[in-house]
Amino acid sequence: MRSQRDRELRELRNQGKVMECVGQHPASHFFLTSGQYTSFREWRFIHRARLNELPLNARPGCSRDPRCRRCGQSNETLPHVLNHCMRYSRWMVERHDAVVERLKTTVAAEFSILAENQVVDDTLLRPDLVIAKGNQAFIDVTIPFDNRLASLDAAYNEKIAKYQGIVQFLKQTYSSVDVVPIVVGSLVRKK
Ligand SMILES: [Zn+2]
C-alpha cells in the first residue's frame, strides 16, 4: 500500500514533479521524524511548496493576475519564486553559499582547500571549491528547481561539461582530477 501511494503521488502531473526528486535520497526527508534544524515556519512552507499548494498568483486554477507580486516581470510560479525572481537573488546566493560553507567544513578535515570561488586557470571560471588530497577533486554546488529528475541530472551534467578546461589545466600538476558536482534541489537534496 505504501509503494502504491508513493507511485500515485509521483504520477500526479503537478505534485509529482518535486516528489520524483525528493524520493531519490533519504536526506531529503531528514527533518520529518525529528524536526531537527527546522522551524515550524519552514515546516509549514516546505510541505506546501513540495505539493505546489502555496497561494501563488500563477498556480494552476488561480484566477488572479498571474504576474509576480514582487518583481512584476514574470508569472508567479513556484520555480520563479524559488529560483528565478531577481528580487530574491540575494537570498539565492546566500542559500548557495550556505551549502558551500557546510561542504567546506566537512572536507577541511581531510583535504586541503586550494581555491574557493577563485579563478583557477585562464578560463575565468570560478568553481566553488577546489580541494586536494594527494590527487585532486573539484567540488561545485548548483541549486536547480526540482522539476522532475531530469532537471537535476541536467544540472549535474552541465557542471561536468563546464569545468573540462580546468580539469585539463590541473592535470599538468595532479595525476587524477575529478569534477564532483553537488546538486541540491531547492526543495530536495540529490547528490
Ligand atoms: Zn518575481
Boltz pocket constraint, residues with backbone or C-beta under 6 A from the ligand:
constraints:
  - pocket:
      binder: B
      contacts: [[A, 68], [A, 69], [A, 70], [A, 71], [A, 72], [A, 73], [A, 74], [A, 80], [A, 84], [A, 85], [A, 86], [A, 87]]
      max_distance: 6.0
